[in-house]
Amino acid sequence: MNRPLIRNILGKILILVAILMVLPLIVAIIYYKEDGGSFKYIISFVIPIVLQILIGILFTYKKASDNAVSAKEGFIIVAASWIIMSITGALPLIISGDFVYKTGDTATFLDYVNAFFDSFFEISSGFTTTGASVCRDVEALSHSIQFWRSFSHWIGGMGILVFILAIIPESKEGSAVHILRAESPGPTVNKLTSRTRVTTRILYIIYVVLSISMVLFLWLGKDDKMTLFNSFIYMFGCAGTGGFGIDNPVLTESGELIVGLSLYTKYSQYVISIYMTLFSLNFTIFYLLIIGKIKDVFANEEIKWFFGIYFVSIGLLMLSLIKVYTNIEELFRYSLFTTATIMSTTGYGNVDFTSWPLISRCIIVILTIIGGCAGSTAGGIKVSRLIILVKSLINKIRQLINPRKVKAINVDGKPVNDEVVSSVYSYMIFHILIVVICGVLVSIDWFYNHDLTLADCFSASLTCISNVGPGVTKLIGPAGGFSSFSNLSKFILSLEMIAGRLEIFPLIILLNPKVWKSRF
């Protein structure tokens, strides 16, 4: 194992995250007076920045003699990077005191222990673009903390190591693809060009252009509540398909629960719906559009399946809710937004869908499992895997009927090799096992919280590994949160979110005891 190279890359990651923290630090300075005129929010970013730079310099001081990265090392680098990022990224939340919930007049040691698990959960949710939150009052957070937790979506959406590959040249270009494959979602990863670094730069250019355009559409729209700051916050959530909001649910005098985005205009809701959909598409599609290969876009099988599922889901939700909402525009908007937010795994809400009919919530659970396209910022099992699974099952049935007839599985007119099919089955088995195991472990919370239900436990497990955020129960729905879970459950769900974002295997390899037999 190339340990010097692993240390070097981890050091570069720490330095890069420190540099990225300068943005929320600037926000803390700008909103210094509005956030109470206290230096604590400035200090809460200065300390982690200095700490990460010092450790990063220590890790990168001695250069690696060999820059080659094997497949195993790629998995280890990615998984270790995301765990370290989540730990250091949680520091501003703890130091600021925004996530320290006092049990008495002054904060105790136990309060700080709870704050660590809350902050680790929150920032893991941010970097993995899950959007599940333990925050009890999001509007009470300072501007800098709100910015950092949402900015973590944008950082994690495309992937921090993808960014490293885009800006840092490696001597052996071919080996860098192992890092790209370990961090990028989907059963397979194809380079847009022959050079990995050029591919990652193209991906980031597309990502940035889409992000800027969304900010402009939101900010320039006729929505007084959608300030420039809010436009950036909601752009971060959509671009990374994360979903951290900055508005508490409001209970009206009539008993109606107004959730998140419903506080904004219809225009803003439609813009967000469209961009959530765009960011859940394979970024290769945008590249093909740029270079004029329109026919290839329309011929793409994953896109056909994605929009097929997308529009059918909108139609089914509208049919199931036709007695709930009499206004056609409202019915369409809620169905469109919910389909977009769940399928993209963003997790924003413009309605409390936990009160919808059971059939509607079943559709939401199915969309939670499927997710978006491979090569996007969305979570879930990915539409590409669903295609391979369905075609593989159909092929198996045909073989049972006619054993002599062997037909290859084709996607986009090309045969899918057995290794890819096998990896898809392996992924699905691990996916189901992790959902079940983590759901059972979370159910231990019932011994001190008898209000916790079986649906709460498994909905939490499923939504975390799918990187969606809200579940289909009242406890963890669009108007709920994860604050009532124990520290153990929060830690388990945090690791599950990281496993879901990295598509399981990197974290499993990192936690393999054989990896740690020899010292660094």
BATILO-813346 format. One line per field, with one value per residue (C-alpha): residue in three letters; residue number from 1; x, y, z. Coordinates in Angstrom, 1 decimal. Example, Ala and Ser with C-alpha at 12.3 -4.5 7.8 and 13.67 -1.06 7.14 Angstrom:
2
residuo	c(ALA	SER)
num	c(1	2)
u	c(12.3	13.7)
v	c(-4.5	-1.1)
w	c(7.8	7.1)
END
This chain:
520
residuo	c(MET	ASN	ARG	PRO	LEU	ILE	ARG	ASN	ILE	LEU	GLY	LYS	ILE	LEU	ILE	LEU	VAL	ALA	ILE	LEU	MET	VAL	LEU	PRO	LEU	ILE	VAL	ALA	ILE	ILE	TYR	TYR	LYS	GLU	ASP	GLY	GLY	SER	PHE	LYS	TYR	ILE	ILE	SER	PHE	VAL	ILE	PRO	ILE	VAL	LEU	GLN	ILE	LEU	ILE	GLY	ILE	LEU	PHE	THR	TYR	LYS	LYS	ALA	SER	ASP	ASN	ALA	VAL	SER	ALA	LYS	GLU	GLY	PHE	ILE	ILE	VAL	ALA	ALA	SER	TRP	ILE	ILE	MET	SER	ILE	THR	GLY	ALA	LEU	PRO	LEU	ILE	ILE	SER	GLY	ASP	PHE	VAL	TYR	LYS	THR	GLY	ASP	THR	ALA	THR	PHE	LEU	ASP	TYR	VAL	ASN	ALA	PHE	PHE	ASP	SER	PHE	PHE	GLU	ILE	SER	SER	GLY	PHE	THR	THR	THR	GLY	ALA	SER	VAL	CYS	ARG	ASP	VAL	GLU	ALA	LEU	SER	HIS	SER	ILE	GLN	PHE	TRP	ARG	SER	PHE	SER	HIS	TRP	ILE	GLY	GLY	MET	GLY	ILE	LEU	VAL	PHE	ILE	LEU	ALA	ILE	ILE	PRO	GLU	SER	LYS	GLU	GLY	SER	ALA	VAL	HIS	ILE	LEU	ARG	ALA	GLU	SER	PRO	GLY	PRO	THR	VAL	ASN	LYS	LEU	THR	SER	ARG	THR	ARG	VAL	THR	THR	ARG	ILE	LEU	TYR	ILE	ILE	TYR	VAL	VAL	LEU	SER	ILE	SER	MET	VAL	LEU	PHE	LEU	TRP	LEU	GLY	LYS	ASP	ASP	LYS	MET	THR	LEU	PHE	ASN	SER	PHE	ILE	TYR	MET	PHE	GLY	CYS	ALA	GLY	THR	GLY	GLY	PHE	GLY	ILE	ASP	ASN	PRO	VAL	LEU	THR	GLU	SER	GLY	GLU	LEU	ILE	VAL	GLY	LEU	SER	LEU	TYR	THR	LYS	TYR	SER	GLN	TYR	VAL	ILE	SER	ILE	TYR	MET	THR	LEU	PHE	SER	LEU	ASN	PHE	THR	ILE	PHE	TYR	LEU	LEU	ILE	ILE	GLY	LYS	ILE	LYS	ASP	VAL	PHE	ALA	ASN	GLU	GLU	ILE	LYS	TRP	PHE	PHE	GLY	ILE	TYR	PHE	VAL	SER	ILE	GLY	LEU	LEU	MET	LEU	SER	LEU	ILE	LYS	VAL	TYR	THR	ASN	ILE	GLU	GLU	LEU	PHE	ARG	TYR	SER	LEU	PHE	THR	THR	ALA	THR	ILE	MET	SER	THR	THR	GLY	TYR	GLY	ASN	VAL	ASP	PHE	THR	SER	TRP	PRO	LEU	ILE	SER	ARG	CYS	ILE	ILE	VAL	ILE	LEU	THR	ILE	ILE	GLY	GLY	CYS	ALA	GLY	SER	THR	ALA	GLY	GLY	ILE	LYS	VAL	SER	ARG	LEU	ILE	ILE	LEU	VAL	LYS	SER	LEU	ILE	ASN	LYS	ILE	ARG	GLN	LEU	ILE	ASN	PRO	ARG	LYS	VAL	LYS	ALA	ILE	ASN	VAL	ASP	GLY	LYS	PRO	VAL	ASN	ASP	GLU	VAL	VAL	SER	SER	VAL	TYR	SER	TYR	MET	ILE	PHE	HIS	ILE	LEU	ILE	VAL	VAL	ILE	CYS	GLY	VAL	LEU	VAL	SER	ILE	ASP	TRP	PHE	TYR	ASN	HIS	ASP	LEU	THR	LEU	ALA	ASP	CYS	PHE	SER	ALA	SER	LEU	THR	CYS	ILE	SER	ASN	VAL	GLY	PRO	GLY	VAL	THR	LYS	LEU	ILE	GLY	PRO	ALA	GLY	GLY	PHE	SER	SER	PHE	SER	ASN	LEU	SER	LYS	PHE	ILE	LEU	SER	LEU	GLU	MET	ILE	ALA	GLY	ARG	LEU	GLU	ILE	PHE	PRO	LEU	ILE	ILE	LEU	LEU	ASN	PRO	LYS	VAL	TRP	LYS	SER	ARG	PHE)
num	c(1	2	3	4	5	6	7	8	9	10	11	12	13	14	15	16	17	18	19	20	21	22	23	24	25	26	27	28	29	30	31	32	33	34	35	36	37	38	39	40	41	42	43	44	45	46	47	48	49	50	51	52	53	54	55	56	57	58	59	60	61	62	63	64	65	66	67	68	69	70	71	72	73	74	75	76	77	78	79	80	81	82	83	84	85	86	87	88	89	90	91	92	93	94	95	96	97	98	99	100	101	102	103	104	105	106	107	108	109	110	111	112	113	114	115	116	117	118	119	120	121	122	123	124	125	126	127	128	129	130	131	132	133	134	135	136	137	138	139	140	141	142	143	144	145	146	147	148	149	150	151	152	153	154	155	156	157	158	159	160	161	162	163	164	165	166	167	168	169	170	171	172	173	174	175	176	177	178	179	180	181	182	183	184	185	186	187	188	189	190	191	192	193	194	195	196	197	198	199	200	201	202	203	204	205	206	207	208	209	210	211	212	213	214	215	216	217	218	219	220	221	222	223	224	225	226	227	228	229	230	231	232	233	234	235	236	237	238	239	240	241	242	243	244	245	246	247	248	249	250	251	252	253	254	255	256	257	258	259	260	261	262	263	264	265	266	267	268	269	270	271	272	273	274	275	276	277	278	279	280	281	282	283	284	285	286	287	288	289	290	291	292	293	294	295	296	297	298	299	300	301	302	303	304	305	306	307	308	309	310	311	312	313	314	315	316	317	318	319	320	321	322	323	324	325	326	327	328	329	330	331	332	333	334	335	336	337	338	339	340	341	342	343	344	345	346	347	348	349	350	351	352	353	354	355	356	357	358	359	360	361	362	363	364	365	366	367	368	369	370	371	372	373	374	375	376	377	378	379	380	381	382	383	384	385	386	387	388	389	390	391	392	393	394	395	396	397	398	399	400	401	402	403	404	405	406	407	408	409	410	411	412	413	414	415	416	417	418	419	420	421	422	423	424	425	426	427	428	429	430	431	432	433	434	435	436	437	438	439	440	441	442	443	444	445	446	447	448	449	450	451	452	453	454	455	456	457	458	459	460	461	462	463	464	465	466	467	468	469	470	471	472	473	474	475	476	477	478	479	480	481	482	483	484	485	486	487	488	489	490	491	492	493	494	495	496	497	498	499	500	501	502	503	504	505	506	507	508	509	510	511	512	513	514	515	516	517	518	519	520)
u	c(0.0	1.3	0.9	3.0	0.7	-2.4	-1.0	-0.2	-3.7	-5.3	-3.1	-4.2	-7.8	-7.4	-5.7	-8.5	-11.3	-9.5	-9.4	-13.1	-13.9	-12.6	-16.0	-18.1	-15.5	-16.1	-19.8	-19.2	-17.3	-20.1	-22.9	-20.9	-23.4	-26.5	-25.3	-24.9	-21.6	-19.7	-16.3	-17.2	-18.5	-15.2	-13.2	-15.2	-13.8	-10.3	-9.4	-10.4	-8.7	-5.4	-5.7	-6.3	-3.6	-1.0	-2.0	-2.2	1.4	2.6	1.0	2.3	5.8	7.3	6.4	5.5	8.0	5.3	2.0	0.3	-3.0	-4.4	-8.1	-7.9	-6.0	-8.5	-11.3	-9.3	-8.4	-12.0	-13.5	-10.8	-11.1	-14.9	-14.7	-11.9	-13.8	-16.9	-14.9	-13.0	-16.1	-18.1	-15.7	-17.3	-20.7	-19.3	-17.0	-19.7	-22.0	-25.0	-25.2	-24.5	-27.9	-27.6	-29.3	-28.9	-27.7	-24.2	-23.0	-21.7	-19.2	-22.1	-23.6	-20.4	-20.3	-23.9	-22.9	-20.1	-22.5	-25.0	-22.4	-20.9	-24.3	-25.2	-22.0	-22.0	-25.5	-24.2	-21.1	-23.0	-25.9	-28.4	-30.1	-31.2	-30.9	-30.7	-31.0	-34.0	-34.3	-32.6	-33.6	-31.6	-28.3	-25.9	-25.5	-22.0	-23.1	-26.2	-23.8	-21.3	-23.8	-25.4	-22.1	-21.1	-23.8	-22.1	-18.7	-19.9	-22.2	-19.5	-17.0	-14.0	-11.5	-12.9	-12.0	-8.5	-8.1	-9.2	-6.6	-3.7	-1.7	-0.7	2.3	0.3	-2.9	-4.4	-4.2	-6.2	-9.4	-9.5	-10.2	-12.8	-14.5	-14.4	-16.1	-18.4	-21.9	-23.0	-22.1	-19.6	-17.6	-16.6	-14.2	-15.5	-11.9	-8.8	-7.4	-8.9	-7.9	-9.6	-12.7	-13.0	-12.5	-15.3	-17.6	-16.8	-17.3	-20.8	-21.5	-20.4	-22.4	-25.6	-25.1	-24.6	-27.6	-29.8	-28.7	-29.6	-33.0	-33.9	-32.5	-33.9	-37.3	-40.1	-39.8	-39.1	-38.1	-35.6	-32.6	-29.2	-28.1	-31.2	-30.6	-27.1	-28.4	-31.1	-28.7	-26.2	-29.0	-30.2	-26.7	-25.6	-29.1	-28.8	-31.7	-30.7	-33.3	-33.1	-36.8	-38.6	-42.0	-44.9	-48.1	-51.0	-54.0	-56.1	-53.7	-52.1	-48.4	-46.5	-43.3	-40.0	-40.3	-44.1	-43.1	-41.7	-43.5	-44.7	-42.1	-39.3	-40.8	-40.9	-37.3	-36.1	-38.1	-36.5	-33.0	-33.4	-34.3	-31.4	-28.9	-30.2	-29.2	-25.9	-23.6	-22.4	-25.7	-24.9	-21.5	-23.1	-25.5	-22.5	-20.6	-23.8	-24.5	-28.2	-29.1	-26.9	-28.8	-32.2	-30.8	-29.5	-31.4	-30.9	-32.4	-35.5	-36.0	-35.4	-38.0	-40.4	-40.3	-40.4	-43.5	-45.4	-44.7	-46.0	-49.2	-49.7	-49.2	-51.8	-54.3	-53.7	-54.1	-56.9	-59.3	-56.8	-56.2	-59.0	-56.8	-55.2	-52.2	-51.6	-52.0	-49.5	-47.0	-47.0	-46.7	-44.0	-41.9	-42.2	-41.2	-38.3	-37.1	-37.3	-36.0	-33.1	-32.7	-32.6	-35.2	-36.6	-40.3	-43.1	-45.7	-45.9	-46.3	-46.4	-50.1	-50.8	-52.7	-50.7	-50.5	-48.8	-46.2	-45.6	-44.7	-42.3	-40.6	-40.1	-38.6	-36.4	-34.9	-34.4	-32.9	-31.4	-29.0	-25.4	-22.9	-25.1	-25.1	-28.2	-28.4	-30.4	-29.5	-29.4	-31.6	-28.7	-28.6	-32.4	-32.1	-29.5	-31.4	-34.7	-33.0	-31.1	-34.2	-36.1	-33.1	-33.1	-36.8	-36.2	-33.3	-35.6	-38.2	-35.5	-32.2	-30.5	-31.1	-28.5	-28.9	-26.6	-27.8	-27.6	-27.7	-27.5	-27.0	-23.8	-23.5	-23.0	-20.3	-20.8	-18.5	-20.8	-23.9	-22.3	-21.3	-24.9	-26.2	-23.5	-24.3	-28.1	-27.4	-25.2	-27.7	-30.6	-28.4	-27.2	-30.8	-32.0	-29.0	-29.0	-32.8	-32.5	-29.6	-31.6	-34.6	-32.6	-33.6	-37.1	-35.9	-35.8	-38.2	-41.3	-42.9	-40.4	-42.0	-40.7	-41.5	-39.4	-36.4	-36.4	-37.5	-34.5	-32.2	-33.5	-33.5	-29.9	-28.3	-30.3	-29.1	-32.6	-33.1	-36.7	-38.5	-42.2	-43.1	-44.0	-40.9	-38.4	-40.7	-40.3	-41.4	-39.5	-35.9	-33.4	-32.7	-34.7	-32.4	-29.6	-25.9	-25.4	-28.1	-26.9	-23.4	-24.7	-26.9	-23.9	-21.8	-24.7	-25.0	-21.3	-21.7	-24.6	-22.8	-19.7	-21.9	-20.9	-17.7	-15.1	-16.3	-16.5	-12.9	-11.7	-13.3	-11.8	-9.4	-6.8	-6.3	-5.1	-2.8	0.3	1.1	1.3)
v	c(0.0	3.4	5.0	8.2	9.0	8.4	10.8	13.4	13.3	13.5	16.5	18.2	17.5	19.2	22.2	22.5	22.2	24.9	27.2	26.5	27.5	31.0	31.7	31.1	33.1	36.0	35.6	35.7	39.0	40.5	39.6	40.3	42.9	41.0	37.9	39.6	41.3	38.4	37.2	33.6	33.0	34.3	32.3	29.2	29.2	30.6	27.7	24.9	26.7	27.0	23.4	21.9	23.8	22.8	19.1	19.3	20.7	18.0	15.3	16.8	17.8	14.5	13.9	10.4	8.9	7.1	8.8	5.6	4.8	1.2	0.5	-0.5	2.6	4.7	3.3	3.9	7.5	8.4	6.8	8.2	11.7	11.8	10.8	13.3	16.0	15.3	15.5	18.7	20.2	19.7	21.9	25.3	24.0	23.0	26.0	28.5	27.0	26.9	23.1	23.0	22.5	23.3	21.0	23.7	27.2	26.4	23.8	20.6	18.1	15.9	18.8	19.1	15.3	15.6	18.6	16.5	13.8	16.4	18.3	15.2	14.1	17.5	18.0	14.4	15.0	18.2	16.7	13.5	15.8	14.0	17.0	15.2	17.6	17.5	21.3	22.3	25.9	26.5	30.2	30.7	29.7	32.4	33.3	31.8	28.5	28.4	29.2	26.5	23.7	24.4	25.1	21.6	20.3	22.0	20.7	17.2	17.1	16.8	15.3	16.9	14.4	15.1	18.7	17.7	15.7	18.8	21.2	19.0	17.2	13.6	12.0	8.8	10.1	6.6	5.7	8.7	7.2	4.8	7.8	9.1	5.7	5.4	8.8	9.1	7.5	4.8	1.2	2.4	5.6	6.7	9.5	12.3	12.6	10.4	12.5	12.2	15.8	17.2	15.2	16.5	20.1	19.7	18.3	21.2	23.8	22.4	22.3	25.9	27.2	25.5	26.8	30.4	30.3	29.0	31.8	34.4	32.9	32.8	36.2	38.0	36.5	38.5	36.9	39.4	36.5	35.1	37.4	36.9	35.0	32.8	32.2	30.9	28.7	27.0	26.8	24.9	22.5	21.9	21.7	19.1	17.6	18.1	20.0	22.0	24.7	28.0	28.3	26.7	25.1	27.4	26.2	28.6	29.4	27.1	24.2	24.1	23.2	25.4	23.7	25.2	26.2	26.9	30.1	31.3	32.2	29.7	31.0	30.1	26.6	25.9	27.1	24.9	22.0	22.4	22.6	19.7	17.7	19.0	18.2	14.6	14.0	12.5	15.4	13.6	14.6	18.3	17.7	16.0	19.0	21.4	19.6	19.2	15.5	15.9	12.5	10.8	12.6	11.3	7.9	7.6	4.8	6.0	9.4	7.7	5.6	8.5	10.8	7.9	7.2	11.0	11.8	8.6	9.4	12.9	11.5	8.9	11.4	13.7	10.9	9.8	13.4	14.6	14.5	16.2	19.3	20.7	23.4	21.9	24.2	23.4	19.7	19.7	21.9	19.7	16.5	18.0	19.3	16.2	13.9	16.2	16.5	12.8	11.4	13.9	13.0	16.7	16.5	20.0	20.3	22.6	20.4	18.0	14.7	12.6	13.4	12.2	9.0	5.8	5.1	8.5	7.7	4.3	6.1	8.4	5.3	3.8	7.0	7.2	3.8	4.6	8.1	9.9	9.1	7.8	10.6	13.1	14.6	12.6	9.6	6.3	3.1	5.1	4.6	2.9	0.1	-0.3	-0.8	-3.5	-5.2	-5.2	-6.4	-9.0	-10.4	-10.5	-12.2	-14.8	-15.5	-16.0	-18.4	-20.5	-20.7	-21.5	-22.6	-22.8	-19.2	-16.9	-13.2	-10.5	-7.5	-4.4	-0.8	2.0	-0.7	-2.0	-5.3	-5.1	-7.4	-9.9	-8.1	-5.0	-7.1	-8.9	-5.6	-4.3	-7.5	-7.2	-3.5	-4.3	-7.0	-4.8	-1.9	-4.0	-5.5	-2.1	-0.7	-3.7	-3.8	0.0	0.0	-2.7	-0.9	2.4	0.6	0.2	3.8	2.5	1.5	5.2	6.6	4.6	6.9	5.6	3.3	0.6	2.8	5.6	3.4	1.9	5.1	6.8	4.1	4.1	7.8	8.1	5.5	7.0	10.5	11.9	13.5	13.5	10.2	9.4	9.5	12.5	12.2	12.6	14.1	17.5	19.2	16.8	16.0	13.6	15.4	12.9	10.0	8.9	9.6	6.0	6.2	9.5	8.0	4.9	7.0	9.3	6.4	5.2	8.5	8.4	4.8	5.8	8.8	6.6	3.7	1.4	-0.3	2.4	2.5	-1.3	-1.6	1.1	-0.6	-4.0	-4.9	-6.2	-2.7	-1.6	-4.5	-2.6	0.9	4.0)
w	c(0.0	-0.9	2.5	1.8	-1.1	1.0	3.7	1.0	-0.5	2.9	3.7	0.5	1.4	4.8	3.3	0.6	3.2	5.2	2.1	1.5	5.1	4.2	2.5	5.7	7.6	5.2	5.8	9.6	9.1	6.9	9.3	12.4	13.8	12.7	14.5	17.8	17.4	18.9	17.7	18.4	14.9	13.4	15.9	15.1	11.6	12.3	14.7	12.3	9.3	11.2	12.6	9.2	7.5	10.1	9.9	6.1	5.9	8.2	6.0	2.8	4.0	2.8	-0.8	-2.1	-4.4	-6.4	-7.4	-8.7	-7.1	-7.1	-6.9	-3.2	-2.4	-4.2	-2.0	1.2	0.2	-0.6	2.5	4.9	3.3	3.9	7.5	8.2	6.4	8.5	11.8	10.9	9.2	12.4	14.5	13.5	14.6	18.0	18.6	17.7	20.3	17.9	18.3	22.0	23.7	27.4	29.9	32.6	33.1	31.8	29.3	30.9	29.5	28.5	26.5	24.5	23.9	22.6	20.5	18.9	17.8	16.6	14.7	13.2	12.1	10.7	8.7	7.5	6.3	4.6	2.8	1.8	0.5	2.6	4.2	7.4	10.3	14.1	14.3	16.6	15.4	12.1	12.1	15.3	13.6	12.6	8.9	8.8	10.3	7.9	5.0	6.0	6.5	3.2	1.4	2.5	0.1	-2.8	-1.8	-1.4	-4.4	-7.0	-4.6	-2.9	-4.5	-7.9	-7.2	-6.2	-9.4	-11.4	-9.9	-9.0	-11.7	-11.1	-12.7	-13.7	-15.2	-15.7	-12.0	-10.9	-12.4	-9.4	-7.1	-9.6	-9.6	-5.9	-5.3	-8.3	-8.2	-10.5	-11.4	-14.0	-14.5	-17.9	-18.7	-21.0	-22.4	-22.4	-19.5	-16.0	-15.1	-18.2	-17.4	-13.9	-15.0	-17.6	-14.9	-12.5	-15.2	-15.9	-12.1	-11.6	-14.6	-13.5	-10.0	-11.0	-13.4	-10.6	-8.2	-10.8	-11.6	-7.9	-6.9	-9.9	-9.5	-7.9	-4.5	-1.6	0.7	-1.7	-0.9	-2.4	0.7	0.5	-3.2	-2.5	0.3	-1.8	-4.8	-2.6	-1.6	-5.2	-6.8	-4.2	-4.1	-0.3	1.2	4.3	4.6	6.6	7.4	10.3	9.7	10.6	12.2	11.3	13.5	11.5	12.3	8.8	8.8	6.3	5.4	4.1	0.5	0.7	2.4	-1.0	-4.2	-6.7	-9.1	-6.7	-6.1	-9.8	-10.4	-7.5	-8.9	-12.3	-11.0	-8.6	-11.7	-13.7	-11.0	-10.8	-14.4	-15.5	-16.2	-19.4	-20.9	-20.5	-22.0	-25.0	-25.4	-25.3	-28.1	-30.2	-29.9	-29.5	-30.9	-28.3	-25.6	-26.8	-27.4	-23.8	-22.2	-18.6	-19.5	-21.1	-18.0	-15.6	-17.3	-17.7	-13.9	-13.3	-15.3	-14.3	-10.6	-11.0	-12.7	-10.0	-7.2	-8.8	-9.1	-5.5	-4.2	-6.4	-3.4	-1.1	-3.3	-5.4	-7.0	-10.2	-10.1	-6.4	-7.1	-10.0	-8.1	-5.0	-7.1	-9.3	-6.4	-4.3	-7.3	-8.0	-4.4	-3.7	-7.0	-6.9	-3.2	-2.4	0.4	0.3	1.1	0.0	1.7	4.6	2.7	5.8	6.0	2.5	1.7	2.1	-1.7	-2.1	0.6	-1.0	-4.2	-2.3	-0.7	-4.1	-5.5	-2.4	-3.3	-7.0	-6.8	-9.7	-12.5	-12.3	-12.7	-11.0	-7.5	-6.6	-4.2	-4.3	-6.1	-9.4	-12.5	-14.3	-11.7	-11.9	-15.7	-15.3	-12.6	-14.6	-17.8	-15.9	-14.3	-17.6	-19.2	-16.4	-16.9	-20.6	-19.9	-17.6	-20.4	-23.1	-21.5	-24.8	-25.7	-24.2	-24.7	-23.5	-21.5	-23.6	-22.4	-25.0	-27.6	-25.9	-24.0	-20.2	-19.1	-16.3	-13.9	-14.0	-13.5	-10.6	-9.0	-9.3	-7.5	-4.8	-4.3	-3.9	-1.4	0.7	0.3	1.7	4.5	5.7	5.7	7.8	10.2	10.8	11.1	13.8	15.6	15.6	17.1	20.4	21.0	21.8	25.3	26.3	23.7	23.6	21.0	18.4	15.8	13.5	10.6	12.1	12.4	9.0	7.3	8.9	7.8	4.2	3.8	5.2	3.0	0.0	1.0	0.8	4.2	5.2	5.8	5.4	9.1	11.2	13.3	10.4	7.7	6.1	9.3	11.6	12.3	13.8	17.1	19.2	18.3	20.6	20.1	19.1	16.5	15.1	14.8	13.0	10.7	10.0	8.8	6.8	5.0	4.2	3.0	0.8	-0.7	-1.5	-2.6	0.3	-0.9	0.0	3.6	3.9	2.6	5.0	8.0	7.0	9.9	7.3	6.1	9.5	10.2	9.4	10.6	8.4)
END
